[in-house]
Amino acid sequence: MRLLNKLSLAEKLLHTGFIFLVGLGLLCAEAYLFVTHTGLDGKSGVTLKDIQISYYGDRSSSKLQSVLPTMMNNGGVSADEKPVMTKAIDHWIASGQTKAEYESQIKPLIAQHCLMCHSDAMSKQLHNPPLSTYDDVKSVAKVNEGMSYNTMFMNGMVHLTVLGMLFWIAGWLFLQTRIVDQIKVIAVITPFLALMLDFSGWFATKSNPEFAWMVLIGGALSCPIALLEMGLSLLDMWFGLPSFLQQRIVTEVPGGKSKS
Ligand code: HEC
């Protein structure tokens, strides 16, 4: 193995091209994660709550409940009736959406206020969900249970294989720098451990939102550390390193004592 700064121009260009392209790819990945996770809880930035909503879902509210205020206006529900309808629907959803309660409490309200637009015929015209049967209403009353296991395995497949390979290459290049050995040891293993933490965090958070910190910390340490490795490799290859980062070379002198 030769140190990066000792490589030929062609070799340096090869590694530099790789680092720039893959580095840009990792930045895109970070940006993508940011825009798909940010603001789910109504606040800017990626928060613990955003991660909980992504994986565990928001089980306190269904689509039906979130659009109900607007839809009651559409249906011309009077101010007195609104709280009655809201309460009936909340109760039905919270108590497991039984057919009996649907028949006695929910169906009459929907027939009166919603079916003019949500009958089978109208829903084809208006492109809205039909609400004429128990199953129809139940399907819009589902609570958001977060990302499906299918999607998580699919994401896992892509994430673990692609990032695993990139982290290996970034780490391998980083090992050819003149950086202090202890920093190398920590830097090369961190992205792998962080990715494992992130990945197991998805499943942990899916069953218990308390574990969202695993995703946040794992995500914050995986790609950014690999990017740092790539940046320092470039620096050492082309310009050299600040002295506090450099491994001191210990040379044997003839007297038998070592001197640094
Ligand atoms: C005046 C016509 C009209 C009435 C009355 C009406 N809706 Fe809607 N509804 C729509 C239209 C149009 C859409 C699709 C566009 C949208 O989401 O705004 C829709 C969409 C929906 C959706 C799906 C929202 C989504 O994001 O997919 C639900 C659930 C819903 N309505 C429930 C109701 C309920 C419950 C009532 C009765 C309180 C009701 N609607 C009354 C016109 C109506």
Residues whose N, C-alpha, C, O or C-beta is under 5 A from the ligand:
A	BS01	HEC	K63 L64 V67 M71 M72 N74 G75 H113 C114 C117 L126 H127 N128 V140
